[in-house]
Amino acid sequence: MQLGIFSVGDVTPDPTTGRTPSEHERIKAAVTLAKKAEEIGLDVFATGEHHNPPFHPSSPTTLLGFIAAQTERIILSTATTLITTNDPVKIAEDYSVLQHLADGRVDLMMGRGNTGPVYPWFGKDIRDGIGLAIENYALLRRLWREEVVNWEGKFRTPLQGFTLAPRPLDGVPPFVWHGSIRSPEIAEQAAYYGDGFFHNNIFWTMSHTKRMVNLYRRRFEHHGHGPADTAIVGLGGQFFMRRNSQDAVNEFRPYFDVAPVYGYGPSLEEFMAETPLTVGSPQQVLERTLSFTGEVGHYQRQLFLVDHAGLPLKTVLEQLDLLGEILPDLRKGYAEGRPAHVPDAPTHASLVAARDAAVAATEPEVPAGSTRPAPVDDVTGRSPYPEATEVEAAR
């Protein structure tokens, strides 16, 4: 089970002081949080992508590349990469470079994710959002997997004889999650390709989340990728913890009330009752989070939103310390009752191993005492494989 945090990168005033952090402070804070996440033993740090105020992360690969240089183990991801308004060629290039810099510690979450005004800034129409997501991702997959791509579609200029540079690390593209809150078309897209589906259930009820995840699981099996309970599922979530639950409620309420992602609507108590938001003691957060398995089945990734709504960096770091304290119990709870056939979330190492195993399985067996014909260099006539050259010499 992968556990981690994600940031939407909002630049929001602290409602208790009136102070607004600078963009510089928020960008630097993201780096601090990623390093802290690795320190306490989390598996994933993900950044959002936005191109309008009040958000700062307009260049996720720049931010993640800088973090990669200062971390060793944590997986770096996105929440989300805008498959609608970004050119898939640029996505393919940027994340291939990041994959090399991070030695494979990279995956990404595709999503529409934009507010309406952003689309025309990039020459797109929000009414084409689903079509853009489908077409652009189909091209992105080919760019990562084919040496030479000839392509023509509806939303960008054709490609003729295009070769991506650099190629993905070890010839294996980053694993892709498709993130959505309410679009069944995106769940279907994830299922069709056998990719991961991430339901960012920070706004909606668990009953809605359950329907979306179950749709993805059924379609994953329908498309021949394996039993429904082996589909790759991720969930979002959010919490605010203090040792005493009422202290947590009292401290978080002013931030909740003005949060750019859900403020000015239902009360904190209503929102907690209807969505996965948990404000309370570490034990309450532990129990509520582990209850998600009962709703959606055993899943592979849980990410928490922790640094939003104007919360000071000091407070967010305290939240991560408290999360670190319950992390062993979270891992233990997720492992209980987990069937052996339910896979872990893919990593670069597991994808390379799966690729190599698939290649080995398709190679014809060589009878004992014989050798495979060795390829030879067109210029020298010699094999590049020493053992093959020795065999030829012996003949």
BELRA-V498256 format. One record per pair of residues at least 6 apart in sequence whose C-alpha atoms are under 7 Angstrom apart, sorted by the first residue. I is the first residue (numbers start at 1). J is the second residue. If there is no record, write none. Layout:
BEGIN
I;J  I;J
END
This chain:
BEGIN
1;300  1;301  1;344  1;345  2;43  2;44  2;300  2;301  2;302  2;345  3;42  3;43  3;44  3;301  3;302  3;303  4;42  4;43  4;44  4;45  4;302  4;303  4;304  5;44  5;45  5;46  5;303  5;304  5;305  6;45  6;46  6;47  6;79  6;303  6;304  6;305  7;46  7;47  7;48  7;305  7;307  8;47  8;48  9;48  9;55  9;56  9;57  10;54  10;55  10;56  10;308  11;21  11;23  11;26  11;54  11;55  11;56  12;20  12;54  12;309  12;310  13;19  13;20  13;21  13;310  14;20  14;310  14;311  15;254  15;255  23;56  29;313  31;67  34;45  35;71  38;74  40;324  43;74  43;75  44;74  44;75  44;76  45;74  45;75  45;76  45;77  46;76  46;77  46;78  46;79  47;60  47;77  47;78  47;79  48;57  48;78  48;79  48;80  49;57  49;58  49;59  49;60  49;79  49;80  49;81  49;82  50;56  50;57  50;58  51;58  51;118  61;94  61;95  61;98  64;76  65;98  65;101  68;102  74;105  75;105  75;106  76;105  76;106  76;107  77;106  77;107  77;108  77;109  78;108  78;109  79;109  80;109  80;110  80;111  80;113  80;179  81;108  81;109  81;110  81;111  82;110  82;111  82;112  82;113  83;110  83;111  83;112  83;133  83;136  83;137  84;112  84;129  84;132  84;133  85;119  85;122  85;124  88;136  88;139  88;140  89;140  92;140  92;143  92;144  93;164  93;165  93;166  96;166  96;167  96;168  96;169  97;166  99;105  99;106  99;169  100;169  104;169  104;348  105;348  106;174  107;174  107;175  107;176  108;175  108;176  108;177  109;176  109;177  109;178  109;179  110;176  110;177  110;178  110;179  111;178  111;179  111;180  112;129  112;133  116;126  119;125  119;126  143;149  143;164  144;167  144;168  144;173  147;163  148;161  148;162  148;163  149;159  149;160  149;161  149;162  149;163  150;159  150;160  150;161  150;162  151;158  151;159  151;160  152;158  152;159  172;352  174;348  175;346  176;195  176;196  177;195  177;196  177;197  177;198  178;186  178;190  178;196  178;197  178;198  179;197  179;198  179;199  179;200  180;186  180;198  180;199  180;200  181;199  181;200  181;201  184;212  187;197  187;216  188;216  188;219  190;196  190;197  191;216  191;219  191;220  191;223  192;220  192;223  194;220  194;225  196;232  196;233  197;232  197;233  197;234  198;233  198;234  198;235  199;209  199;234  199;235  199;236  200;235  200;236  201;209  201;235  201;236  201;237  202;236  202;237  202;238  202;275  202;276  202;277  203;275  204;275  205;274  205;275  206;275  210;295  210;296  213;296  217;228  217;229  217;231  218;228  220;228  220;231  221;227  221;228  229;342  230;342  230;343  232;299  232;300  232;345  233;299  233;300  233;301  234;299  234;300  234;301  234;302  235;301  235;302  235;303  236;302  236;303  236;304  237;276  237;277  237;303  237;304  237;305  238;276  238;277  238;278  238;304  238;305  238;306  239;277  239;278  239;279  239;285  239;306  240;248  240;252  240;278  240;279  240;280  240;319  241;248  241;279  241;280  241;281  241;282  241;319  242;248  242;280  242;281  242;282  243;281  243;282  244;280  244;281  245;280  245;281  246;280  248;279  248;280  249;279  249;280  253;268  255;309  255;310  255;311  256;263  256;268  256;309  257;263  257;264  258;264  258;309  259;309  260;309  272;278  278;285  282;322  282;326  286;326  286;330  290;333  290;334  298;338  300;344  300;345  301;345  306;316  307;316  366;372  374;383  374;388  375;383  376;382  376;383  376;384  377;383  377;384  383;389
END
